[in-house]
């Protein structure tokens, strides 16, 4: 999950998708461990159990980064080292489980853990957040679909194991069958509906977006997905001001807008044999 998620639709009464935490202040602190690409911290700084956990995971960081990098075509971190912080999980209505602040100097990666956080989740969240740092360079043009979809896709087998699913396509077929599919064109998709568990909804939305991004990569190639043509939109912002958003131009990249791509993708997904979309 990035620290700069898509903004919610204006005027909606739905709750926020994520209750973001306060970022830890690391200036002047020494890391408890380090690797070639990461400086490792804990928050709270003096928590001995958290320190032991962080040190236990440090040897896995570089191999995991290399695996995610390979999934993304051998991409390197645009900026390194990354400050990686193991943070005690916080109590909130809809907490984050990881966070990538790629815009920070130095860049920041947080993973939220407690006694109940198992190794499968830690590995998957680390891989997902590493993918954000690897993919979000100057050429990347993202929206909520591409940004989270590419991160989950790059996390690969670790994200699948965490979600307990055979494949992203299988997950989406299950959602379609159960009537719980949510369109990738829905800007409010991540915002939980009344009586709905926000974490479960977030996982479902991410799985859907990941399946779509995997399909899109198969159609136009990884390099195109990681460097989409940009479309600049001027939208209403806070305090009556306007803000310019740089979004992927699906039509320029593929000849189809996002809604049309979704229809092509779902048509192929539902088919018993592959259908050439274009």
C-alpha positions as CSV (number, residue, x, y, z in Angstrom):
1,X,0.0,0.0,0.0
2,X,1.3,3.4,-0.9
3,X,1.2,6.4,1.4
4,X,-0.5,8.4,-1.3
5,X,-3.6,6.5,-2.2
6,X,-6.2,7.6,-4.7
7,X,-8.4,10.4,-3.3
8,X,-12.0,9.4,-2.5
9,X,-14.9,10.4,-4.7
10,X,-16.2,13.8,-3.7
11,X,-19.3,14.1,-1.7
12,X,-19.5,10.4,-0.7
13,X,-20.6,9.5,2.8
14,X,-18.6,6.3,2.9
15,X,-15.9,6.0,5.5
16,X,-12.2,6.4,4.5
17,X,-10.5,3.4,3.0
18,X,-7.5,3.5,5.4
19,X,-6.9,5.1,8.8
20,X,-3.3,6.3,8.2
21,X,-0.9,6.3,11.1
22,X,1.6,9.0,12.0
23,X,4.9,8.3,10.3
24,X,7.9,7.6,12.7
25,X,10.5,10.3,13.0
26,X,13.9,8.7,12.2
27,X,16.2,11.7,11.9
28,X,19.2,11.3,14.2
29,X,18.5,7.7,14.9
30,X,20.9,4.9,14.1
31,X,19.5,1.8,12.4
32,X,19.6,-1.4,14.4
33,X,20.7,-3.3,11.3
34,X,21.4,-2.6,7.7
35,X,21.8,-4.3,4.3
36,X,23.0,-3.0,0.9
37,X,19.6,-1.5,0.1
38,X,17.9,-1.0,3.5
39,X,18.5,0.6,6.9
40,X,16.4,-1.3,9.5
41,X,14.6,0.4,12.4
42,X,11.9,-0.4,14.9
43,X,9.2,1.8,16.3
44,X,9.1,2.0,19.3
45,X,12.8,2.2,19.2
46,X,13.5,0.4,22.5
47,X,11.1,-2.5,22.1
48,X,13.3,-5.6,22.5
49,X,10.8,-8.1,20.9
50,X,10.4,-5.9,17.9
51,X,14.2,-5.6,17.7
52,X,14.6,-9.3,17.7
53,X,12.0,-9.7,15.0
54,X,13.6,-7.0,12.8
55,X,17.0,-8.6,13.1
56,X,15.6,-12.0,12.3
57,X,14.1,-10.7,9.1
58,X,17.1,-8.6,8.0
59,X,18.9,-11.5,6.2
60,X,15.7,-12.1,4.1
61,X,15.5,-8.5,2.8
62,X,18.0,-8.6,0.0
63,X,16.9,-12.0,-1.5
64,X,13.2,-10.9,-1.3
65,X,14.1,-7.6,-3.0
66,X,16.0,-9.5,-5.8
67,X,13.0,-11.8,-6.3
68,X,10.6,-8.8,-6.6
69,X,13.0,-7.0,-8.9
70,X,13.2,-10.0,-11.2
71,X,9.4,-10.1,-11.4
72,X,9.5,-6.4,-12.5
73,X,12.0,-7.1,-15.2
74,X,15.2,-6.5,-13.2
75,X,14.3,-3.0,-12.1
76,X,16.5,-1.4,-9.5
77,X,15.5,0.9,-6.6
78,X,15.3,4.5,-7.9
79,X,16.6,5.6,-4.5
80,X,18.5,3.7,-1.9
81,X,19.0,2.9,0.9
82,X,15.3,2.7,2.0
83,X,14.5,3.2,5.6
84,X,12.6,0.0,6.6
85,X,10.8,0.2,9.9
86,X,9.1,-2.6,11.8
87,X,6.3,-0.8,13.6
88,X,4.0,-2.2,16.4
89,X,0.6,-2.6,14.8
90,X,-1.8,0.2,15.7
91,X,-5.5,0.0,16.7
92,X,-7.8,1.6,14.2
93,X,-11.1,1.0,12.4
94,X,-9.2,0.3,9.2
95,X,-5.4,0.1,9.8
96,X,-2.7,-0.3,7.2
97,X,-0.5,-3.4,7.3
98,X,2.3,-1.8,5.3
99,X,3.1,1.5,3.8
100,X,5.5,2.8,1.1
101,X,6.4,6.5,1.2
102,X,8.4,6.5,-2.0
103,X,8.4,10.4,-2.1
104,X,10.3,10.8,1.2
105,X,14.0,11.5,1.5
106,X,15.2,8.9,2.3
107,X,12.4,6.7,1.0
108,X,10.4,4.9,3.7
109,X,8.9,1.5,4.1
110,X,6.8,0.5,7.1
111,X,5.5,-2.9,8.1
112,X,3.0,-3.2,11.0
113,X,3.3,-6.3,13.2
114,X,2.2,-7.7,16.4
115,X,2.4,-11.1,18.2
116,X,-0.3,-12.5,15.8
117,X,1.5,-11.5,12.6
118,X,2.8,-14.6,10.9
119,X,5.7,-15.0,8.6
120,X,3.5,-15.5,5.5
121,X,2.0,-12.0,6.1
122,X,5.3,-10.3,6.8
123,X,6.9,-11.7,3.7
124,X,4.0,-10.8,1.5
125,X,3.7,-7.3,2.9
126,X,7.4,-6.7,2.6
127,X,7.3,-7.9,-1.1
128,X,4.3,-5.7,-1.9
129,X,5.9,-2.6,-0.4
130,X,9.3,-3.3,-2.0
131,X,7.4,-3.5,-5.3
132,X,6.1,0.0,-4.8
133,X,9.6,1.3,-4.3
134,X,10.9,-0.5,-7.3
135,X,8.0,0.5,-9.7
136,X,7.3,4.1,-8.7
137,X,10.1,5.9,-10.6
138,X,9.8,9.0,-12.7
139,X,8.3,7.1,-15.6
140,X,5.6,5.4,-13.7
141,X,2.1,6.8,-14.1
142,X,-0.3,5.2,-11.6
143,X,-3.8,5.2,-10.4
144,X,-5.4,3.0,-7.7
145,X,-5.7,0.1,-10.1
146,X,-2.1,0.1,-11.5
147,X,-0.3,1.2,-8.4
148,X,-1.7,-1.5,-6.1
149,X,-2.2,-4.1,-8.8
150,X,1.4,-4.0,-10.0
151,X,2.7,-4.2,-6.4
152,X,0.6,-7.3,-5.6
153,X,1.5,-8.8,-8.9
154,X,5.2,-8.3,-8.3
155,X,4.8,-9.8,-4.8
156,X,3.8,-13.0,-6.7
157,X,3.7,-16.2,-4.8
158,X,4.1,-14.5,-1.5
159,X,0.9,-12.5,-1.9
160,X,-0.9,-15.5,-3.2
161,X,0.1,-17.6,-0.2
162,X,-1.0,-14.8,2.1
163,X,-4.4,-14.5,0.5
164,X,-4.8,-18.3,0.3
165,X,-5.7,-18.4,-3.3
166,X,-4.5,-20.5,-6.2
167,X,-4.3,-17.6,-8.7
168,X,-5.6,-14.0,-9.1
169,X,-7.9,-15.2,-11.9
170,X,-9.3,-17.9,-9.7
171,X,-10.0,-15.4,-7.0
172,X,-11.9,-13.1,-9.4
173,X,-13.9,-16.0,-10.8
174,X,-14.9,-16.8,-7.3
175,X,-16.0,-13.2,-6.7
176,X,-18.0,-13.2,-9.9
177,X,-19.7,-16.4,-8.9
178,X,-20.5,-15.1,-5.4
179,X,-21.7,-11.7,-6.6
180,X,-19.0,-9.9,-4.7
181,X,-17.0,-8.6,-7.7
182,X,-16.3,-4.8,-7.6
183,X,-15.6,-3.0,-10.8
184,X,-12.1,-1.6,-11.3
185,X,-13.7,1.6,-12.6
186,X,-15.3,2.3,-9.2
187,X,-13.3,5.1,-7.6
188,X,-14.9,4.4,-4.2
189,X,-14.1,0.6,-4.3
190,X,-11.8,0.6,-1.4
191,X,-14.2,2.4,0.9
192,X,-16.1,-0.1,3.0
193,X,-19.9,-0.3,2.8
194,X,-22.1,-0.4,5.9
195,X,-21.5,-3.5,8.0
196,X,-18.6,-4.6,5.9
197,X,-15.1,-5.5,7.2
198,X,-12.7,-3.0,5.6
199,X,-9.7,-5.3,5.6
200,X,-11.5,-8.1,3.9
201,X,-12.8,-5.6,1.3
202,X,-9.4,-4.2,0.7
203,X,-7.9,-7.6,0.1
204,X,-10.7,-8.4,-2.4
205,X,-10.3,-5.1,-4.3
206,X,-6.5,-5.6,-4.4
207,X,-6.9,-9.2,-5.7
208,X,-9.3,-8.0,-8.4
209,X,-6.9,-5.2,-9.5
210,X,-4.0,-7.6,-9.5
211,X,-5.8,-10.0,-11.8
212,X,-6.5,-7.2,-14.2
213,X,-3.0,-5.9,-14.1
214,X,-1.6,-9.4,-14.8
215,X,-3.9,-9.6,-17.8
216,X,-2.9,-6.2,-19.0
217,X,0.8,-7.1,-18.7
218,X,0.0,-10.1,-20.9
219,X,-1.6,-7.9,-23.5
220,X,0.7,-4.9,-23.7
221,X,3.9,-5.9,-21.9
222,X,5.4,-5.1,-18.5
223,X,7.4,-2.1,-19.7
224,X,4.3,-0.4,-21.1
225,X,2.4,-1.0,-17.8
226,X,5.3,0.5,-15.9
227,X,5.5,3.5,-18.1
228,X,2.0,4.3,-19.3
229,X,1.2,7.5,-21.3
230,X,0.0,10.2,-19.0
231,X,-3.3,12.0,-18.9
232,X,-3.4,15.2,-16.8
233,X,-6.8,16.0,-15.3
234,X,-7.7,19.2,-13.3
235,X,-10.0,18.2,-10.4
236,X,-11.6,20.1,-7.5
237,X,-9.3,20.1,-4.5
238,X,-9.4,21.3,-0.9
239,X,-10.6,24.8,0.0
240,X,-12.1,25.4,-3.4
241,X,-8.7,25.1,-5.2
242,X,-8.0,22.8,-8.1
243,X,-5.5,20.1,-8.3
244,X,-3.8,18.4,-11.2
245,X,-3.7,14.6,-11.3
246,X,-1.4,12.7,-13.6
247,X,-3.2,9.4,-14.5
248,X,-2.5,6.6,-16.9
249,X,-4.1,7.1,-20.4
250,X,-5.4,3.6,-21.0
251,X,-6.8,4.7,-24.4
252,X,-3.5,5.9,-25.7
253,X,-1.7,2.8,-24.4
254,X,-4.1,0.2,-25.6
255,X,-6.8,1.7,-27.8
256,X,-9.4,1.1,-25.1
257,X,-10.5,3.1,-22.1
258,X,-10.5,1.4,-18.7
259,X,-14.2,0.4,-18.8
260,X,-13.7,-1.2,-22.2
261,X,-10.6,-3.0,-21.0
262,X,-12.5,-4.3,-18.1
263,X,-15.2,-5.8,-20.3
264,X,-12.6,-7.4,-22.6
265,X,-10.8,-8.8,-19.6
266,X,-13.9,-10.2,-17.9
267,X,-15.1,-11.7,-21.2
268,X,-11.8,-13.6,-21.5
269,X,-11.8,-14.6,-17.8
270,X,-15.3,-16.1,-18.1
271,X,-14.5,-18.0,-21.3
272,X,-13.6,-21.7,-21.1
273,X,-10.9,-21.1,-23.8
274,X,-8.8,-18.0,-24.2
275,X,-10.3,-15.3,-26.4
276,X,-8.1,-12.8,-28.2
277,X,-9.2,-9.4,-26.9
278,X,-7.7,-7.4,-29.7
